[in-house]
Amino acid sequence: TFGEEELFMRYSSLRPFLVVLAAGFLIGCGDGKQAAMDVGSAPRGRLRVAGGKLLDGNGAEVVLKGLGFASISAAKSLGKWNEDYFASARAWNAERIRLPVNPADYRADATQTLLDLDDALRWCEKHGMYLIIDYHVVGNVTQGLFQWEEDLATTWPETEAFWAAVSARYADQPTVAFFEIYNEPAALEYMGGSWSFADWKKHADSIVAILRKHAPKGIPV
């Protein structure tokens, strides 16, 4: 049987990073010409994408393995939001953490959510892991259709405002290597939804432009 930690942490792998968004455009960081050491507290320096590969601060190709955490609010409700949670992930040999942020939590208290992300950054730095910040939407923003609407519903202006704040705050933090712009875009046809690829791409491109403006070295996912 699984113990509490096994049930609470989902093991996953970040393969050589062909980061593809919408129409298949690679949305990596840099053009492969920069040294990009910018080490900070990141275990392998500033990560970047070049030529369809994820590279470390020395330009060597890397594959990161890690864990997908519960959302911050879920971790708090289970008494898990603390440094030990992150230390346990590192003890499992995690090299990166995917941390969901529910739109409802940010809407309710943006200041506290950012402070919580500061804690996540600090704990990842201390234990030598990278951080993926995941804006955890499941559904169709354009038509206002969502799974778990109470927690995961949002709007395009709210989504853009979140990423403007987060990318500006962590632009100079190489440990915050990845910005997962939208967890699960889904038309939700079973709820009567329809969503064109062109509309999704238009909004995704707008979000990536915000990230490029505030955190040009970050990697959108």
N, C-alpha and C positions, 0 to 999 in steps of 0.2 A: 504494500500500500504506500501511497505517497504521504510524506509528512507535510506540515503546513508550509514550509519554505518551498517545497517542490510544487505545491499547488499554486502558490502565490507568484512565483517567478516563471515566466515562459522562456525556455531556451530557444535561441534563434541564432542565425549566422548572417553576417554581412559579407557577401561574396565580392570578388573584385568588382569595383564599383562602376558598372555601366549605369549611371544614374539617368533614367529616362523619364521624361515628363511629357504628358499629352502626346504631341505629334511625333515623339521620339527624339526630340532635341536633347543632346547631352547638356546637362546643366551643372557641369563641374566648376571648379574654381581654378582660374589661371589658364595660361596657354602652354604650359610646359617649359617656358623659358626662364622662369624665375627660380631662385634658390629656395625661397620661402621657408627658411628655417623657423623663424618666429616661434621659438620653442615654448616660452612661458612655462606652465606646469604640465603641458600635454606630454604624455609618455613617449610619443614618437615625433614630437614637433607638430607644426601646422600641417594638417592633411590637405591634399588638393587632388583634383582629378585632371588627368592629362592623357590624351590618346585612349580614352575609354578605360583607364586604370586608376585605381586609388593609390596615391603615392604618399609617403611620409615626408618629414621635413628634410630628409637627405635625398629624396627623389627615388627611394626604393619602393617597389610595389608591395602593398600590404593587404592582408585579409584579416578583418576584425571579427571576432566571435563575441557574442554577448547575450544579454537578457532583455526581454521586454517586461518592464515593470507595470504594475497597476497604476492607475491615475493617482495623482497626489492626494486627492480627497479620499479615494478608496484606501490608500495606504494609511492615511491618518485615521480613518474609521476603524481600522484593524490594529491600530497601535504600532504600525510598522514604519512610520515616517521618522526615521532617525538614521544616524550614521551607521549603526549596525546593519541596517538593511543593505546599504551600499557595500559595506565591508564583506558581508556574506556573499554578495555577487562576485566580488573580486576573489574570494576564497574558492569560488567555483570556476576560477580562471576567466571570468568575463573581462573583455577588453573595452567594451562599450555598453552603455545603458540607453534603452529607448524609454523615454518618460512621457506618457500622455498627459496633456493638459485639457481638461474638459471645458468647452466654451462657457458653460454655466458657472463654473468656479471662477474663471477670470472675470466674468460679468459681475458676479456678486462681490468680488473683492480683488481688483486688479493689483493693488499694492501688496497684499499678502501673497498672491500667486507669484509675483516677481521675487518676493523675499524667499519663498519656497524654492524657486528656481535657483536663486543665489546659493541656498543650502545645497541643492543638488550639484551645482557646479563645484562648490567647495569640497564636498565629499568625493566627487569624481576625481578632482585634482589630488586629493590626499591619497586616494587608493589607486591612482594610475589608470583611470579609465576615461574614455571619451563619452560625450553626452549627445544624444539625439533628442531634441525637443519636438514633440509631436502634438500638433493642434488636432485634437481627437474628434473630428467630425465624421459621422457616418450618415450619408444621405445626399440630398439634392437641395443645395442652398438656393438655387435659382427659383425653384417652385415651393420652397419651404417645407419639404418632406424629409423626415428624419427617422431613423431608428433611435430608440431611447431619447425621445425629444426633450424630456426634462433636463437631461444632462448635456446632450450633444448638439442641440439646435443652435444655429448661429445665422448671421447675415453676411453678405459680402463686405459691407463697410466695417462690421465688427471684426471679421477675419483680417482685413487689411490693417486695421488699427492694432490688433494683437501683434502681427508680424512687424509692423513698424516699431512698436515699443520693444519687442523682444530682440530683434536684430540690432537695433541701436544699442541696447544695453550690453549685449555680448559680442559685439563686433571685434573687440580686441582680446577675446578669450579663446585661444585655440582649442581648449578642452571642449567647448561647445562647437563641435565640428559640423553638425548636421541640423538643418531645419526641415522637418517633415511638414510640408505646407498644409496637408489635408489628408487625414488618415485614410478615408475610404469614400471617394466620390462614387455615388451610385444613383441611377435614375429612379430606382424603387418603382418599377413597373407594377408590382403587385399592389401598390398603394395608389395606382392610377397615374404615376409619374412618367415623364419623358424628358430626356435631356440630351441635347445635341453635343457632339464632340466639339464643334466650333465654339459653343458657348463656354464649355469647360476650359478649353484652351485659352480663350480670351481672358478669363478670370485668373487662371493659373499663371499666365504670362504677366498679368498685372501684379500678382503677389511676388513673383520672382524679381520683377523690376524693383519692388520695394526692398527686397533683400539685397539686391545688387547695390542699391543706393546707400543703405545703412551698413551693410556687412559684406563688402565685395569679396572677402576671403572665405566666407562661409559657404557651405555646400547645401543647396536646396535639394530636397528629395521629393 
